[in-house]
Amino acid sequence: MLRVVTLGALVVAVVFVASLIFSSDSGYKYKFDFQSASGIVNGNHVMIGGSPVGSITSVELTDDMRVEMEVEIDRELHEGTAAVIRKSSLSSLHNHYISISPGPDNAPVVPEGSSFGEGVTTTAVELDQFFDTFDETTRKGWSNWIQGIAAIYAGEGAEGANKTFKYSGTAFSSTQRLMAELADQDTHLDQFVSNTSSFVTKLAEVSPQLTELVSNSNKALGAIADNNESLALALQELPPTLRQGNTTFANLRVALDDVEPMIRASGRAADAGLANYLKRDLRPVLVRARPVFNNLATAAGRPGPDNDTSDLLSRLIPLHPKAEPAVDAVVRALDANQEEAAEARAYSPDIFSAFAKIGSLTSPYDAQGPYAKVTPTSTGVFQLNGSAIQPADTTQYGGLEVVTGLQRCPGGGATPIAGSNPFLDNGNLTGKCDPSQVP
């Protein structure tokens, strides 16, 4: 007995859970009014975005010969909702479903049980309805065309035809958008056709000139084709040229700002007697300089052979092959002495300063003549005996003291100054001279 009671309680619980799960009271019911409902039966899907959200619970015919369908879905609908009957395939007569495009979530909610009527519902176009719009001859021709297409896809050109067919959908879609746009622009299209007619009439009136224009254009394009390489090079150089021109014009604006003070100064100079200066002072100089320019012209180009600078330059041309080996040797020598020249370059101030000091020492005069004549007496090699300069004797001169081991850096002959001398040429002379050897 206990087992029977337990089994009964379990059955009741299962039925209760099933009633909660499969009960139809949990959905939202709405009505949709369509013009026709061919292929729609109870139980067909209701979809949003390709996903089932409910089903059709009833299909009834209204008094005005329209079809009213009641659906039950799992969500509320908002104002702005639209519905269309679609087909999932051609494999069954009962393959239709209602596709809902919900209104925005921020729009007011449509109360449950409301009806969506004409204006927001669209009925699917049946294939038979489409074919019925054509007469029998057209339908027969279309049938033959379809059979011919089938023969193409079944023959040797099937592979290429299949590759082409994948673009047909895009082409049809683009054509549909074009036709819709043309339909929206009906008035403008009429104006376009009218204007085109007037334009063609005008072209017919000037046909001889148009023919000559086309002929000349053909010649021009032919000439351009013959020089396509030059044209390509010109087009390649055009962007840098335009950029450089833009920079030049930008700099020219600044230059014009700088020229304005000169123009104003020129005006003041003209008021101050510039014309008189040019006439009285500069013109006589130019008159006297005329023979100089005539002589230069004669020296540059004089009738006869071997008597001007042009002939001299022509004579020098044969020397080029003979001088080339010597020049190449000099270049190789200079290349080989780059390191020594680089080291000597840092000593340039010392070398030129030595020559400058010699010049300043020997340039003045006194009663004895240049100072350089009396300087040897201070070296210890000579001595002054009365008014005569004589070699120093052993009591006054004990011989020359030869200083060895000098490796002074540039500027090492003067008193050191921090950050100035001795100069190591940014480290290039490190290890090649001794910066500690200073006076």
Backbone torsions as a table, in degrees:
resi	resn	phi	psi	omega
1	MET	NA	-42.4	179.3
2	LEU	-62.4	-37.5	180.0
3	ARG	-66.2	-38.8	179.7
4	VAL	-64.3	-43.7	179.8
5	VAL	-63.2	-43.0	179.9
6	THR	-63.1	-44.7	179.1
7	LEU	-63.4	-38.4	178.1
8	GLY	-64.8	-42.4	178.7
9	ALA	-62.9	-38.8	179.2
10	LEU	-64.8	-41.0	178.9
11	VAL	-63.8	-41.7	179.3
12	VAL	-62.9	-41.1	179.8
13	ALA	-63.9	-42.2	179.6
14	VAL	-63.4	-43.8	179.1
15	VAL	-62.3	-39.5	-179.9
16	PHE	-64.4	-45.6	178.8
17	VAL	-63.1	-42.0	179.8
18	ALA	-63.7	-38.3	179.2
19	SER	-65.9	-34.1	177.1
20	LEU	-68.8	-37.9	-176.2
21	ILE	-75.3	-46.3	-171.6
22	PHE	-99.1	6.4	179.6
23	SER	-66.1	141.4	-178.4
24	SER	-86.1	-1.1	-177.6
25	ASP	-77.9	-10.2	-175.7
26	SER	-83.9	-11.1	-176.0
27	GLY	-94.9	175.0	177.3
28	TYR	-106.8	129.9	-176.0
29	LYS	-104.1	133.4	177.2
30	TYR	-139.0	164.8	178.2
31	LYS	-120.4	142.2	179.2
32	PHE	-127.1	129.6	-177.4
33	ASP	-104.2	114.1	-178.5
34	PHE	-114.6	157.8	177.5
35	GLN	-68.0	-39.5	176.9
36	SER	-150.6	164.0	-177.0
37	ALA	-142.2	47.4	179.7
38	SER	-63.9	129.0	178.1
39	GLY	86.2	-1.2	-179.6
40	ILE	-94.6	130.8	176.2
41	VAL	-134.6	165.5	177.0
42	ASN	-59.5	138.7	178.5
43	GLY	96.0	-12.4	176.2
44	ASN	-62.4	154.0	-172.7
45	HIS	-74.2	152.9	165.1
46	VAL	-115.4	124.6	-172.6
47	MET	-123.7	148.8	171.6
48	ILE	-128.3	117.1	-179.5
49	GLY	65.5	27.9	178.7
50	GLY	85.0	0.8	179.9
51	SER	-113.1	134.2	179.4
52	PRO	-64.3	132.8	177.1
53	VAL	-124.6	-0.3	-179.7
54	GLY	171.7	-164.5	-177.6
55	SER	-147.2	167.4	178.0
56	ILE	-86.7	126.0	-176.5
57	THR	-99.0	-24.1	178.5
58	SER	-157.9	150.4	178.2
59	VAL	-132.7	119.0	-175.9
60	GLU	-134.4	153.1	178.0
61	LEU	-95.0	130.7	-178.7
62	THR	-88.2	174.6	-178.8
63	ASP	-67.3	-29.2	-179.6
64	ASP	-93.2	24.0	175.0
65	MET	62.9	34.6	172.0
66	ARG	-111.2	172.8	-176.3
67	VAL	-112.4	127.5	176.5
68	GLU	-110.7	124.3	-179.4
69	MET	-115.2	137.3	174.2
70	GLU	-105.4	131.8	-178.3
71	VAL	-123.8	158.0	175.2
72	GLU	-129.5	119.2	-175.9
73	ILE	-126.0	169.9	-173.1
74	ASP	-95.8	15.3	-179.3
75	ARG	-151.4	160.5	176.9
76	GLU	-79.9	152.7	177.5
77	LEU	-109.5	151.9	-179.0
78	HIS	-114.5	162.5	177.0
79	GLU	-59.4	143.1	-174.9
80	GLY	99.2	2.7	179.8
81	THR	-74.0	140.7	176.2
82	ALA	-130.5	155.2	-177.8
83	ALA	-138.5	146.5	178.6
84	VAL	-142.7	142.8	176.1
85	ILE	-86.8	126.6	-177.7
86	ARG	-125.4	167.1	176.2
87	LYS	-112.1	139.5	175.2
88	SER	-85.4	-29.3	177.9
89	SER	-169.8	-179.1	176.3
90	LEU	-103.2	14.1	-173.5
91	SER	-83.0	-11.2	-175.8
92	SER	-149.1	153.6	177.1
93	LEU	-77.0	-25.1	-176.7
94	HIS	-108.1	52.6	-177.3
95	ASN	-112.1	17.2	-179.3
96	HIS	-85.7	155.8	175.7
97	TYR	-150.9	163.1	177.9
98	ILE	-97.6	122.9	176.4
99	SER	-102.3	121.5	-176.8
100	ILE	-104.3	133.2	171.5
101	SER	-106.5	100.4	-173.2
102	PRO	-65.2	150.5	172.7
103	GLY	-72.6	168.1	-179.0
104	PRO	-62.8	148.6	-177.0
105	ASP	-65.2	-24.6	-178.6
106	ASN	-85.9	0.1	176.2
107	ALA	-83.0	158.4	179.4
108	PRO	-60.0	148.0	179.4
109	VAL	-76.3	136.4	176.0
110	VAL	-81.8	125.8	-178.1
111	PRO	-60.0	147.7	179.3
112	GLU	-63.4	139.4	-178.3
113	GLY	92.5	-5.9	179.5
114	SER	-69.6	159.1	-177.2
115	SER	-113.0	134.7	175.2
116	PHE	-100.9	114.8	-173.6
117	GLY	-107.6	-155.5	-176.1
118	GLU	-59.6	137.7	-176.8
119	GLY	110.7	-30.1	178.5
120	VAL	-119.6	-1.7	178.7
121	THR	-117.5	142.6	-178.7
122	THR	-132.5	131.7	-179.9
123	THR	-92.5	140.4	178.6
124	ALA	-67.0	142.2	177.5
125	VAL	-85.5	122.3	179.5
126	GLU	-77.6	150.9	-179.0
127	LEU	-62.9	-36.9	179.1
128	ASP	-64.6	-38.6	177.6
129	GLN	-61.8	-39.0	179.5
130	PHE	-64.7	-45.8	-178.9
131	PHE	-68.2	-28.3	-179.1
132	ASP	-69.6	-13.8	178.7
133	THR	-74.9	-12.3	-179.4
134	PHE	-106.8	155.7	177.5
135	ASP	-78.0	176.3	-175.2
136	GLU	-64.3	-40.0	-179.3
137	THR	-62.6	-43.7	-179.8
138	THR	-65.0	-42.4	179.6
139	ARG	-63.2	-38.8	178.3
140	LYS	-64.5	-44.2	178.2
141	GLY	-62.9	-38.7	178.5
142	TRP	-65.8	-38.4	178.0
143	SER	-62.4	-43.5	177.8
144	ASN	-62.6	-39.0	179.2
145	TRP	-63.5	-43.4	179.3
146	ILE	-63.4	-41.6	178.3
147	GLN	-64.4	-37.3	176.5
148	GLY	-64.5	-40.5	176.6
149	ILE	-62.1	-40.4	178.5
150	ALA	-62.2	-38.8	178.5
151	ALA	-65.2	-37.5	178.1
152	ILE	-62.5	-45.4	-177.6
153	TYR	-71.9	-16.3	178.6
154	ALA	-94.3	-12.9	-176.4
155	GLY	-89.5	-159.6	-177.5
156	GLU	-70.1	-24.5	-179.5
157	GLY	-85.9	15.1	-176.9
158	ALA	-61.5	-41.2	-175.8
159	GLU	-64.0	-48.4	179.0
160	GLY	-65.9	-38.5	179.3
161	ALA	-64.0	-39.6	178.7
162	ASN	-64.5	-37.3	177.5
163	LYS	-65.2	-36.0	179.7
164	THR	-74.1	-33.1	-173.8
165	PHE	-63.7	-28.8	-176.8
166	LYS	-66.8	-16.7	178.0
167	TYR	-93.7	-3.3	-177.1
168	SER	-66.5	-39.8	-179.9
169	GLY	-59.9	-44.3	178.3
170	THR	-63.2	-39.9	179.9
171	ALA	-65.2	-44.4	179.0
172	PHE	-63.5	-39.6	179.6
173	SER	-64.4	-42.5	178.2
174	SER	-65.1	-39.5	177.9
175	THR	-63.8	-40.0	178.6
176	GLN	-62.0	-44.4	178.8
177	ARG	-64.5	-38.2	178.2
178	LEU	-63.1	-46.3	-179.9
179	MET	-64.0	-39.4	178.1
180	ALA	-64.0	-40.0	178.5
181	GLU	-66.3	-39.9	177.6
182	LEU	-64.3	-38.3	178.5
183	ALA	-65.0	-38.9	178.8
184	ASP	-68.9	-26.8	-177.6
185	GLN	-105.1	40.8	-175.2
186	ASP	-59.7	-46.3	-179.0
187	THR	-63.7	-44.3	179.2
188	HIS	-65.8	-33.4	179.1
189	LEU	-65.7	-40.5	176.5
190	ASP	-60.8	-43.1	178.2
191	GLN	-63.7	-39.0	179.9
192	PHE	-63.6	-44.2	179.8
193	VAL	-62.7	-42.1	179.2
194	SER	-63.5	-45.4	179.0
195	ASN	-65.3	-36.2	178.3
196	THR	-64.5	-39.6	178.2
197	SER	-62.4	-45.1	177.9
198	SER	-62.7	-39.7	-179.3
199	PHE	-64.7	-43.8	179.8
200	VAL	-64.4	-37.6	177.4
201	THR	-62.4	-43.0	178.0
202	LYS	-63.4	-39.4	178.5
203	LEU	-62.8	-38.7	179.6
204	ALA	-64.2	-33.0	-179.3
205	GLU	-70.8	-26.9	-178.2
206	VAL	-113.4	32.5	-177.1
207	SER	-59.7	-39.8	178.1
208	PRO	-60.6	-45.4	179.0
209	GLN	-64.0	-37.0	179.5
210	LEU	-65.7	-39.4	177.8
211	THR	-63.1	-42.9	178.2
212	GLU	-64.5	-38.1	178.1
213	LEU	-62.0	-44.9	179.7
214	VAL	-63.3	-40.9	179.1
215	SER	-62.6	-46.6	178.8
216	ASN	-64.8	-37.8	177.6
217	SER	-63.5	-38.6	177.8
218	ASN	-62.4	-42.9	177.9
219	LYS	-64.3	-43.0	-179.4
220	ALA	-62.9	-45.1	179.5
221	LEU	-65.6	-34.7	175.8
222	GLY	-64.1	-41.6	177.7
223	ALA	-64.2	-38.9	177.6
224	ILE	-64.7	-40.3	178.8
225	ALA	-64.2	-35.0	178.4
226	ASP	-67.5	-24.5	-178.7
227	ASN	-116.2	36.5	-176.6
228	ASN	-65.9	-31.8	179.1
229	GLU	-66.5	-44.2	178.0
230	SER	-63.9	-39.4	179.0
231	LEU	-64.8	-41.4	178.1
232	ALA	-62.5	-41.0	178.6
233	LEU	-65.6	-40.1	178.8
234	ALA	-63.8	-42.5	178.2
235	LEU	-65.4	-33.5	178.4
236	GLN	-67.8	-37.0	-178.7
237	GLU	-84.7	-11.8	-175.6
238	LEU	-64.8	-47.2	-179.5
239	PRO	-58.7	-47.1	176.6
240	PRO	-61.1	-36.1	179.7
241	THR	-64.5	-43.2	178.9
242	LEU	-64.6	-39.9	177.6
243	ARG	-63.5	-43.0	179.0
244	GLN	-65.4	-39.1	177.5
245	GLY	-63.5	-39.4	177.4
246	ASN	-61.8	-44.2	177.8
247	THR	-63.1	-41.1	-179.7
248	THR	-62.5	-44.9	-179.8
249	PHE	-65.7	-36.8	177.7
250	ALA	-63.6	-43.4	177.3
251	ASN	-67.8	-30.2	-179.6
252	LEU	-65.2	-36.5	177.7
253	ARG	-60.9	-41.6	177.6
254	VAL	-66.0	-40.4	179.9
255	ALA	-63.7	-38.2	178.5
256	LEU	-63.0	-36.2	175.9
257	ASP	-62.8	-35.4	178.6
258	ASP	-75.6	-26.7	-177.8
259	VAL	-76.0	-27.4	-177.5
260	GLU	-56.4	-44.9	176.4
261	PRO	-60.0	-36.0	179.4
262	MET	-65.5	-39.1	179.5
263	ILE	-65.1	-43.0	178.0
264	ARG	-63.2	-40.0	178.3
265	ALA	-65.7	-35.6	178.3
266	SER	-65.3	-38.3	176.8
267	GLY	-63.0	-42.4	177.9
268	ARG	-65.9	-37.0	179.5
269	ALA	-66.3	-37.7	178.0
270	ALA	-63.7	-39.8	177.2
271	ASP	-66.4	-28.3	-177.6
272	ALA	-85.1	1.5	176.3
273	GLY	111.4	28.3	179.9
274	LEU	-63.5	-37.5	179.9
275	ALA	-62.0	-41.4	178.8
276	ASN	-65.2	-36.7	178.8
277	TYR	-64.2	-44.9	-179.7
278	LEU	-64.0	-36.4	-176.5
279	LYS	-78.9	-43.6	-171.9
280	ARG	-88.5	-37.0	-172.8
281	ASP	-102.2	-50.3	-173.7
282	LEU	-76.4	-36.9	-177.4
283	ARG	-61.8	-44.4	176.7
284	PRO	-59.3	-34.9	178.7
285	VAL	-65.2	-43.3	179.4
286	LEU	-64.9	-36.3	178.1
287	VAL	-63.8	-43.7	179.9
288	ARG	-68.8	-27.2	-178.6
289	ALA	-81.4	-10.4	-177.6
290	ARG	-59.6	-44.1	177.8
291	PRO	-60.9	-32.9	-179.7
292	VAL	-63.2	-45.2	179.5
293	PHE	-67.7	-34.6	176.4
294	ASN	-63.0	-41.9	179.4
295	ASN	-65.6	-38.9	177.6
296	LEU	-63.2	-40.1	178.2
297	ALA	-64.0	-40.2	178.6
298	THR	-65.2	-40.3	-180.0
299	ALA	-67.3	-32.1	-179.3
300	ALA	-76.7	-38.7	-178.8
301	GLY	-147.4	103.7	-177.2
302	ARG	-121.9	136.5	179.4
303	PRO	-57.6	140.7	179.9
304	GLY	107.3	165.1	-177.7
305	PRO	-88.2	147.6	169.7
306	ASP	54.6	47.5	-179.4
307	ASN	-141.5	17.5	176.6
308	ASP	-149.1	173.9	-176.2
309	THR	-67.3	-29.4	177.4
310	SER	-63.4	-43.4	176.9
311	ASP	-64.6	-35.1	179.1
312	LEU	-63.1	-44.6	179.2
313	LEU	-64.5	-36.1	177.1
314	SER	-64.5	-37.5	178.7
315	ARG	-68.6	-26.7	-178.3
316	LEU	-76.9	-16.8	-177.6
317	ILE	-60.3	-43.9	178.5
318	PRO	-62.5	-19.5	179.6
319	LEU	-73.4	-14.9	-176.2
320	HIS	-59.3	-48.1	-179.8
321	PRO	-62.4	-32.3	-178.7
322	LYS	-77.7	-33.5	-178.8
323	ALA	-82.2	-18.5	-175.8
324	GLU	-60.5	-44.1	178.4
325	PRO	-60.4	-39.7	179.8
326	ALA	-65.5	-41.0	179.2
327	VAL	-65.0	-42.2	177.7
328	ASP	-60.8	-39.1	178.8
329	ALA	-65.0	-40.9	178.2
330	VAL	-63.7	-40.6	178.7
331	VAL	-63.0	-43.2	178.1
332	ARG	-63.6	-39.3	178.9
333	ALA	-64.5	-41.7	178.2
334	LEU	-64.9	-39.5	177.4
335	ASP	-63.0	-40.1	-178.7
336	ALA	-70.2	-23.5	-177.0
337	ASN	-105.0	21.6	-179.8
338	GLN	-61.9	-42.4	-177.7
339	GLU	-64.0	-44.6	179.8
340	GLU	-65.6	-40.1	179.8
341	ALA	-65.0	-36.6	178.3
342	ALA	-65.4	-38.9	178.0
343	GLU	-69.4	-40.1	-178.6
344	ALA	-69.6	-25.8	-178.2
345	ARG	-61.3	-35.6	179.8
346	ALA	-67.0	-24.3	-179.7
347	TYR	-88.7	4.7	-177.0
348	SER	-56.5	-44.1	178.4
349	PRO	-60.4	-37.5	-179.8
350	ASP	-67.1	-42.1	-176.9
351	ILE	-66.1	-50.0	-178.0
352	PHE	-68.7	-31.9	176.8
353	SER	-65.1	-36.6	178.6
354	ALA	-62.5	-45.2	177.2
355	PHE	-63.4	-39.6	179.5
356	ALA	-63.5	-39.9	179.8
357	LYS	-67.0	-38.8	177.9
358	ILE	-62.8	-40.8	178.9
359	GLY	-63.3	-43.2	-179.9
360	SER	-70.2	-24.1	-179.3
361	LEU	-78.5	-40.2	-174.3
362	THR	-90.8	-9.0	-174.9
363	SER	-75.9	-39.8	-176.3
364	PRO	-70.9	159.0	177.0
365	TYR	-123.9	152.1	168.5
366	ASP	-136.6	-160.2	-177.3
367	ALA	-66.1	-26.1	-179.2
368	GLN	-90.2	-1.1	-176.0
369	GLY	102.8	-157.1	179.8
370	PRO	-61.5	148.5	179.9
371	TYR	-61.9	-25.7	-176.4
372	ALA	-62.9	-20.2	-179.2
373	LYS	-72.1	-28.0	-176.1
374	VAL	-100.0	-9.5	-176.7
375	THR	-68.0	-30.0	-179.2
376	PRO	-60.0	-20.3	-179.0
377	THR	-68.4	-16.4	-178.7
378	SER	-94.6	0.7	-177.1
379	THR	-89.0	-15.1	-175.7
380	GLY	90.6	-6.1	178.3
381	VAL	-85.6	-31.8	176.9
382	PHE	-121.5	162.8	176.4
383	GLN	-136.0	155.2	179.9
384	LEU	-96.0	115.2	179.0
385	ASN	-109.6	94.3	-175.2
386	GLY	72.0	-117.3	177.6
387	SER	-106.1	7.2	-177.3
388	ALA	-110.9	142.3	174.9
389	ILE	-94.5	120.6	-178.4
390	GLN	-128.0	158.1	175.1
391	PRO	-59.6	142.6	-179.1
392	ALA	-69.1	138.4	177.2
393	ASP	-84.5	176.7	-173.7
394	THR	-68.0	-22.1	179.7
395	THR	-74.6	-25.3	179.9
396	GLN	-104.8	-20.3	-176.7
397	TYR	-132.4	119.0	-178.0
398	GLY	-101.7	14.2	179.5
399	GLY	108.7	162.2	-180.0
400	LEU	-76.7	140.7	175.2
401	GLU	-101.0	108.9	-176.8
402	VAL	-85.9	121.6	179.3
403	VAL	-91.4	124.9	-179.2
404	THR	-117.6	167.1	175.3
405	GLY	77.4	17.6	179.1
406	LEU	-76.7	124.9	175.4
407	GLN	-137.4	53.3	-175.7
408	ARG	-70.3	144.2	175.3
409	CYS	-83.3	165.3	176.4
410	PRO	-54.5	133.4	-177.7
411	GLY	81.0	4.8	-177.9
412	GLY	-76.0	-9.1	178.9
413	GLY	-85.8	-2.4	179.8
414	ALA	-117.6	166.9	-179.8
415	THR	-60.9	130.2	-176.2
416	PRO	-61.9	141.5	173.6
417	ILE	-129.6	126.5	-175.9
418	ALA	-58.4	131.0	179.1
419	GLY	79.4	1.9	-178.6
420	SER	-121.4	-61.8	-179.2
421	ASN	-144.6	152.2	-2.1
422	PRO	-62.7	153.0	-173.2
423	PHE	-109.4	122.4	-177.6
424	LEU	-101.1	10.4	176.5
425	ASP	52.6	54.9	177.5
426	ASN	56.2	32.4	176.8
427	GLY	91.0	-4.9	-178.6
428	ASN	-69.2	-23.0	-179.2
429	LEU	-101.3	8.6	178.8
430	THR	-63.2	126.2	-178.0
431	GLY	86.3	-9.1	-179.7
432	LYS	-105.5	-12.7	174.6
433	CYS	-145.8	166.2	-175.0
434	ASP	-111.3	106.2	-178.3
435	PRO	-70.3	-8.6	179.0
436	SER	-82.7	-12.6	179.0
437	GLN	-83.0	93.8	-179.1
438	VAL	-134.5	161.2	179.4
439	PRO	-62.2	NA	NA
